[in-house]
Amino acid sequence: MNDAVPQWSPPEIDPTVPSTARVYDALLGGRDNFKVDREAAEIFANRIPQAREAARLNRSALIRGVRYMVRRGGIDQILDIGCGLPTAQNTHEAAQEINPNARVVYVDNDPMVLSHGRALLADNRTTTVVTADLRERGRILDHPDVRRHLDFDRPIGLVIVGMIMQISDHESPDDIIAELMKPLASGSHLFLTAWPDTGHPAQRGLSQACLETLGNGWIRPIERLERHFQGMPMVPPGLEYVSRWYPEEPDREVPAVEDFEPYERTQMAGIAVKP
Ligand code: SAM
């Protein structure tokens, strides 16, 4: 891989500072990253064994959750905040495989996601990308592209996967989620993954690697993660470790937590439905 800054890099990108989207891309084995991002990915790999598998585990949960919402939950419009750089399989592809008319708005605060997303979506009229920050929830909800693409009178699937751990307690993640859910119609889904803190060293290692390289990445007790879902009813199996989370297959045999590899303790997933 070439370490020079490639031509596709938007001018506002600082290639000397690692970005979450690019470090995650590096962990997933993608090509849209710089040397500094690959060095950060190495720090992750040193802090928790199988850090790359952990990234893939999160990505597989993303696809399972999207499929659940579209196939079982009847969701045909999705707002995916903190969507990341396009990779092997993306939210709109998983959704449109089931319902070709499903509409998706991607939101990310990294401008590189916009430039790469636009290239991927040049021919896709039901999907768009917006650059905005989760913390500017009002701006996201009022954004003309969001309003043009999504019908707020009908249920929307709000996806916040692999990013709420980047919002500090000081920034009140639960309030942000509540404000985003507020204008959504009854039947809307909230699909979220988060990092638990049960005292396991792999959880601490992941958080430390993230704080060290990116300046954010907080683990939280499971009761705190449950509060992200605002008391709304959860789709079975509720908030679960990703390796045990198969919302489309509630009867599937899943591994016992005691049999987990350490990295399998680092992420939990859940979907709640707005009454
Ligand atoms: N959601 C994708 C997934 O789970 O595969 C990507 C997750 S990646 C680890 C986190 C993404 O969230 C990055 O692309 C990053 O740029 C974005 N992000 C982080 N903080 C954000 C914020 N405050 N607002 C919007 N996007 C944010």
Boltz pocket constraint, residues with backbone or C-beta under 6 A from the ligand:
constraints:
  - pocket:
      binder: B
      contacts: [[A, 20], [A, 21], [A, 24], [A, 58], [A, 59], [A, 62], [A, 81], [A, 82], [A, 83], [A, 84], [A, 85], [A, 107], [A, 108], [A, 109], [A, 110], [A, 113], [A, 132], [A, 133], [A, 134], [A, 135], [A, 160], [A, 161], [A, 162], [A, 163], [A, 166]]
      max_distance: 6.0
